[in-house]
């Protein structure tokens, strides 16, 4: 399989570049979907297209299907396909041709690596001890595409529920190029949204006592939310609250009727998340009351924590070290504050999500981060990503088949 992935390296690069030039955002990715379908059309997979989203679920039947006796295990491999609403500034020859859209998080690599794994595994289907479900997912970037695919039955696409699920995410910096890293337990944060609108009474800026100023109350809430983080939550069970939007007023001398802000809220444990749901709302309501104002506060749970099963995290680490050498598999010391909707898959079946360093060989530590309009990723990591996908599938099916036979 190592030779197989090396032989298709150019093919994966070409596919990735085509995807990169035509990024699509959200749940409707018609060009991306067709590009992937064309790339796997000759593999003899059982393909199902999403009804509500532009997803692709492809099942590879392992072994001699006509000679099976009884059920066989299935494993799921996932790659997300959507881009971000960014204007690309990399200057690459294959840069985005779509205004305001860019593959700045590496999903073009994820898709190409999963296609590569499908090609390699299909070439060895006779030796597989079970079935492989390839989950080509739209809408990871805040659209909950994984949730949509779960509702449409991706976990049961092979006829029996998959026994494990695995995914890989490339990183533009922080991780050494070519190195795989993961950890047991919480890998990535839960991501929630806090939406606040303070309702006052407008007036002239020269006479604030004649109005009810919503701006000062909203500013007090923003400041108090940061104090809430440092004074109400355990530093060893951290939370993050970042206000990314704040809107109020039209002119410097007019007190507006309303002020609004939105925040992203990150947590790493169910207890901390539950407290945030209650305490952020209560804090904003109390500050509004102290100012004699009304406030609308909405807390929305979005993506849950991405939690790796400990045994499966150890399995991924072992496989990566065995295939690529111990120096290419490193433990991840701390969780990542980003969020992932693959968390929904791992909440249903055991498995593991892992990161792959894909930044420049020199100076990766200071390279532009994922989600930057300057982010770049090395094509050279894709054969190894495809190989890890394939080896995880092969070894997971061997493991699960042996367990079913015992």
C-alpha positions in Angstrom: 0.0 0.0 0.0 2.9 2.3 0.6 4.0 1.9 -3.0 0.4 2.3 -4.1 0.0 5.7 -2.4 3.4 6.9 -3.9 2.2 5.9 -7.4 -0.9 8.0 -7.1 0.8 11.1 -5.5 0.6 13.1 -8.7 -3.1 12.1 -9.1 -3.8 13.3 -5.6 -2.0 16.6 -6.1 -3.9 17.2 -9.3 -7.2 16.5 -7.6 -6.4 18.7 -4.6 -5.5 21.6 -6.9 -8.7 21.3 -8.8 -10.7 21.3 -5.6 -8.6 24.3 -4.3 -9.4 26.3 -7.5 -13.1 25.8 -7.1 -14.0 26.1 -3.4 -17.6 25.9 -2.3 -19.0 26.9 1.1 -21.7 25.3 3.2 -23.9 22.3 2.6 -24.4 22.7 -1.2 -21.2 21.7 -3.0 -22.3 20.6 -6.5 -18.9 21.1 -8.2 -17.0 19.5 -5.4 -19.4 16.6 -5.3 -19.1 15.9 -9.0 -15.3 16.2 -8.9 -15.2 13.5 -6.1 -17.7 11.3 -7.9 -15.6 11.4 -11.0 -12.5 10.5 -9.0 -14.0 7.4 -7.5 -16.3 6.4 -10.4 -14.1 3.4 -11.5 -13.7 1.8 -8.0 -16.8 -0.3 -7.8 -18.1 1.4 -4.7 -21.7 1.6 -3.6 -22.4 5.3 -3.7 -25.3 7.2 -2.0 -25.7 10.9 -2.4 -27.2 13.1 0.3 -30.8 14.1 0.1 -30.6 17.3 2.1 -26.9 18.1 1.5 -24.2 17.5 -1.1 -22.7 14.5 0.7 -21.2 11.3 -0.7 -21.4 8.1 1.1 -19.4 5.3 -0.6 -19.2 1.7 0.6 -16.4 -0.6 -0.3 -17.3 -4.3 0.1 -14.2 -6.2 1.3 -13.3 -9.8 0.6 -15.3 -12.0 -1.6 -18.8 -10.7 -1.1 -20.4 -13.7 -2.8 -18.7 -16.1 -0.3 -19.5 -14.3 2.9 -21.0 -16.3 5.8 -22.7 -14.1 8.4 -22.1 -10.4 9.2 -18.7 -8.7 8.8 -17.4 -5.5 10.5 -17.4 -2.1 8.9 -15.1 0.9 9.6 -15.7 4.6 8.7 -13.2 7.0 7.2 -14.2 10.7 6.9 -13.0 13.6 4.8 -14.7 17.1 4.9 -15.1 19.0 1.6 -16.2 22.6 2.2 -14.2 25.8 2.1 -14.3 29.1 4.1 -15.6 32.5 3.2 -12.2 34.1 2.7 -10.5 35.9 -0.1 -7.3 34.0 -0.9 -4.0 35.9 -0.7 -1.5 33.1 -1.2 -0.6 33.9 -4.8 -0.4 30.2 -5.6 -0.7 29.1 -9.3 -3.7 27.0 -8.3 -5.3 29.7 -6.1 -9.0 30.0 -5.7 -10.9 31.3 -8.7 -14.0 32.0 -6.7 -14.2 35.5 -5.1 -14.6 35.3 -1.3 -14.1 31.5 -1.0 -10.9 29.6 -0.1 -9.8 26.2 1.1 -8.0 27.8 4.0 -8.5 24.9 6.4 -7.1 22.1 4.3 -10.4 20.3 3.4 -9.2 20.0 -0.2 -6.3 17.8 1.2 -8.7 15.9 3.4 -10.9 15.1 0.4 -8.0 14.1 -1.8 -6.5 11.9 0.9 -9.8 10.1 1.4 -10.1 9.5 -2.4 -6.5 8.2 -2.3 -7.4 5.8 0.5 -10.5 4.6 -1.5 -8.3 3.9 -4.5 -5.7 1.9 -2.5 -8.2 -0.1 -0.5 -10.3 -0.9 -3.6 -7.2 -2.3 -5.2 -6.9 -4.7 -2.2 -10.5 -5.4 -1.6 -10.1 -9.1 -1.7 -7.9 -9.1 1.4 -10.2 -6.8 3.5 -11.9 -8.5 6.5 -14.9 -6.3 6.2 -16.4 -3.2 4.6 -15.2 0.4 4.5 -17.6 3.4 4.6 -16.1 6.6 3.0 -17.8 9.7 4.4 -17.3 12.7 2.1 -18.9 15.5 4.1 -20.0 19.0 3.3 -20.6 21.8 5.7 -18.0 21.2 8.5 -17.3 24.9 8.9 -20.2 25.8 11.1 -23.0 24.1 9.0 -23.2 20.8 10.9 -22.8 18.6 7.8 -21.9 15.7 10.0 -25.2 16.0 11.8 -27.0 15.9 8.5 -25.2 12.8 7.3 -25.8 11.1 10.6 -29.6 11.7 10.2 -29.4 10.2 6.7 -27.8 7.0 8.0 -24.1 7.3 7.2 -23.1 5.1 10.2 -25.3 2.3 8.9 -24.5 2.6 5.2 -22.8 -0.8 5.0 -25.9 -2.5 6.3 -24.5 -2.9 9.9 -23.4 0.0 12.1 -19.7 0.8 11.7 -17.7 -0.4 14.7 -15.2 2.5 14.6 -14.5 5.8 12.8 -11.4 7.7 12.0 -10.5 11.1 10.5 -7.4 13.2 9.8 -7.1 17.0 9.9 -4.1 18.8 8.4 -2.5 21.7 10.2 -0.7 24.6 8.5 1.6 25.3 11.5 2.2 24.2 15.1 2.8 20.5 14.1 6.0 19.4 12.4 5.4 18.6 8.7 4.6 14.9 8.2 4.0 14.2 11.9 0.8 12.7 13.1 -0.4 13.6 16.6 -3.5 12.9 18.7 -4.5 12.2 22.3 -7.0 10.2 24.3 -10.1 11.9 25.7 -11.0 15.5 24.8 -9.1 16.5 21.6 -11.0 19.6 20.6 -13.3 22.0 22.4 -17.1 22.3 22.3 -18.1 25.4 20.4 -21.2 27.4 21.3 -22.6 30.8 20.5 -23.7 33.7 22.7 -26.0 36.3 21.1 -26.9 39.4 23.0 -29.0 42.4 22.2 -29.3 45.2 24.7 -32.4 47.4 24.3 -32.3 51.0 25.5 -33.7 54.3 24.4 -31.8 56.5 22.1 -31.0 60.2 22.5 -28.5 62.9 21.9 -24.9 62.2 22.9 -24.7 65.5 24.8 -27.5 64.5 27.1 -27.1 60.8 28.1 -29.2 61.3 31.2 -32.2 61.8 28.9 -31.7 58.5 27.2 -31.1 54.9 28.2 -27.6 54.1 26.8 -27.3 50.4 25.6 -23.7 50.8 24.6 -22.2 51.2 28.1 -24.2 48.3 29.3 -23.1 46.1 26.4 -19.5 47.1 26.9 -19.8 46.2 30.6 -21.1 42.8 29.6 -18.1 42.2 27.3 -15.7 43.1 30.1 -17.6 41.1 32.7 -17.6 38.0 30.5 -13.8 38.0 30.6 -13.8 38.3 34.3 -16.3 35.4 34.5 -13.7 33.2 32.7 -10.9 34.0 35.1 -12.8 34.2 38.4 -15.6 31.5 38.0 -13.9 28.7 36.1 -11.1 26.3 37.1 -7.9 27.1 35.2 -7.4 23.4 34.8 -10.8 23.1 33.1 -10.5 26.1 30.9 -13.1 28.0 28.9 -12.7 30.6 26.2 -15.1 33.5 25.4 -14.3 35.8 22.5 -16.6 38.5 21.3 -16.1 38.7 17.6 -18.9 41.1 16.7 -20.1 44.3 18.3 -22.5 46.6 16.6 -24.1 49.8 17.9 -25.0 53.3 16.6 -24.7 55.3 13.5 -22.9 58.6 14.6 -20.7 59.6 17.4 -23.2 62.0 18.9 -26.2 59.8 18.8 -27.1 57.3 21.5 -28.7 54.3 19.7 -31.7 52.4 20.8 -29.9 49.0 20.7 -26.5 47.5 21.0 -25.6 43.9 20.1 -22.7 41.5 20.3 -21.9 37.9 19.5 -19.4 35.7 21.1 -17.9 32.2 20.5 -17.7 30.1 23.6 -15.3 27.2 24.0 -15.2 24.5 26.7 -13.6 21.1 27.3 -15.9 19.4 29.7 -19.6 18.8 30.0 -19.7 20.5 33.4 -18.0 23.6 32.2 -20.3 23.8 29.2 -23.4 23.5 31.3 -22.2 26.2 33.7 -21.5 28.5 30.7 -25.0 28.0 29.4 -26.4 29.3 32.7 -23.8 31.9 33.9 -23.2 33.8 30.7 -27.0 34.4 30.3 -27.5 35.3 34.0 -24.5 37.7 33.9 -25.8 39.7 30.9 -29.3 39.8 32.3 -28.1 41.1 35.7 -25.9 43.8 34.1 -28.9 44.9 32.0 -31.1 45.1 35.0 -28.5 47.1 36.9 -28.6 49.7 34.1 -32.4 49.7 33.9 -32.4 48.1 30.4 -33.9 45.2 28.7 -31.8 42.5 27.1 -32.3 39.5 24.8 -29.8 36.8 25.4 -29.6 33.5 23.4 -27.1 30.8 24.1 -26.8 28.2 21.3 -25.0 24.9 21.7 -23.3 24.2 18.4 -20.6 21.5 18.2 -19.9 19.2 21.1 -16.4 18.3 22.3 -14.4 16.0 20.1 -13.6 13.1 22.4 -11.3 10.3 21.3 -11.8 6.8 22.7 -8.6 6.0 24.6 -8.1 2.6 23.1 -8.6 3.9 19.6 -6.3 6.8 20.2 -3.6 4.3 21.3 -4.4 2.3 18.2 -3.9 5.2 15.8 -0.7 6.1 17.6 0.6 2.5 17.2 -0.4 2.3 13.6 1.2 5.6 12.7 4.4 4.7 14.5 4.5 1.2 12.9 3.9 2.5 9.3 6.0 5.7 9.4 8.4 5.3 12.3 8.2 6.4 15.9 9.5 9.9 15.1 6.4 10.5 12.9 3.9 9.9 15.7 3.9 12.2 18.7 1.5 12.6 21.6 -0.6 15.8 21.7 -0.1 17.3 25.2 -3.2 19.5 25.3 -6.6 19.7 23.6 -7.1 22.2 20.7 -9.5 25.1 21.2 -10.9 24.6 17.7 -14.1 22.6 17.3 -15.2 19.9 14.9 -18.5 18.3 13.9 -16.7 14.9 13.6 -17.4 15.1 17.3 -20.9 14.0 16.5 -19.6 10.8 14.9 -17.3 10.0 17.8 -20.2 10.5 20.2 -22.0 7.7 18.4 -19.2 5.2 17.7 -15.7 4.8 19.2 -12.9 6.1 17.2 -10.2 8.8 16.9 -9.4 12.0 15.2 -5.8 12.9 14.5 -3.8 15.8 13.2 -1.2 15.8 10.5 1.4 18.5 10.1 1.2 20.0 6.6 3.1 23.3 6.8 6.3 24.3 5.1 9.4 22.3 5.8 11.2 25.4 7.0 9.6 27.8 9.5 6.4 25.9 10.0 6.1 27.3 13.5 5.5 30.9 12.2 3.6 30.0 9.0 0.1 31.4 8.6 -2.5 29.4 10.5 -5.5 27.4 9.3 -8.3 29.9 8.4 -5.8 32.5 7.3 -6.1 33.9 3.8 -2.4 33.2 3.5 -2.6 29.6 4.7 -0.7 27.0 2.6 -0.4 23.3 2.8 2.1 20.8 1.4 0.9 18.4 -1.2 3.6 16.0 -0.2 1.8 14.9 3.0 -1.2 13.5 1.0 0.2 10.1 0.2 1.0 9.5 3.8 -2.5 10.7 4.9 -4.1 8.3 2.4 -1.8 5.5 3.6 -2.7 6.1 7.3 -6.4 6.1 6.4 -6.0 2.8 4.5 -3.9 1.1 7.2 -6.3 2.2 9.9 -9.1 0.6 7.9 -7.3 -2.7 7.2 -6.1 -3.1 10.8 -9.4 -2.1 12.4 -11.3 -4.6 10.2 -8.8 -7.3 11.2 -9.2 -6.4 14.8 -13.0 -6.3 14.7 -13.3 -9.4 12.6 -11.2 -11.4 15.1 -13.3 -10.1 17.9 -16.6 -11.1 16.2 -15.2 -14.6 15.5 -14.0 -15.1 19.1 
